């Protein structure tokens, strides 16, 4: 069975948070016409509370790079594709890596890459100060091209118009790791979860992707004996769930952060979330640039106007240019609904 069929059979989805089917993305890049194609491994991991890609790179760097090589081989294989889609100038790969991971793992990853001269893969360090938005797919393209790090208008999508307008396959670290497992018939339908916060055994765990949040917390000895709630999918953009809502899968980037219900302060949480989005907004579009500042002002006032906050959140949801603006509402609304009962 060829790799594409294996990926389809395994139902692999992207593990950067979007859960887009891997096989569909690979086919799109394969079919796209271009003299050159690129494969990018997104190792930017910029959301607080999510550490699994760093863990995977540290412990399974060879498998991640192997997954990239499998992608390059797939895009170079002319036995299954009409020749116009084969890039005359070949396929290059980048690992787009954040500075912290580069400092810790750059030497090791460069050595793994250098051990196999057949492939043209190199590390690209995420520019300083580009934060969370620097990990967004089209921001990565701008960063590698040396442009201002901000999202691009979509469509066109990177699969057809990526780096220097060439078809570009962008997958996350965990996704390439899974591809390598699938190729070696070792994939066990697991995924990585980062567990943190008010818990006994914080860390990164590789567990079944079918386990509920409750089962994950119990099996890892992290189910609290005190009243609690969790944030799932990232400490900034993740949804807040109370302890009676844990009979569901941990979506997004697979993180679960536990909060002691008695010890937290809601104003601090609102300020933390909004402060994160203020720092990370690239300022390209008005709803986000102005909206998050307005939110901060309202939250800091003595009398919080929740009607006005709702209007601003609706605006962010509907007209933000990229995903950062449209996730601002998720923690705020879900906290109010699931923890405050409003
Ligand atoms: S939503 Fe925010 S981060 Fe996204 S493009 Fe607009 S200003 Fe930049």
Boltz pocket constraint, residues with backbone or C-beta under 6 A from the ligand:
constraints:
  - pocket:
      binder: B
      contacts: [[A, 133], [A, 150], [A, 151], [A, 280], [A, 281], [A, 282], [A, 283], [A, 284], [A, 285], [A, 286], [A, 288], [A, 289], [A, 320], [A, 321], [A, 322], [A, 323], [A, 324], [A, 325], [A, 326]]
      max_distance: 6.0
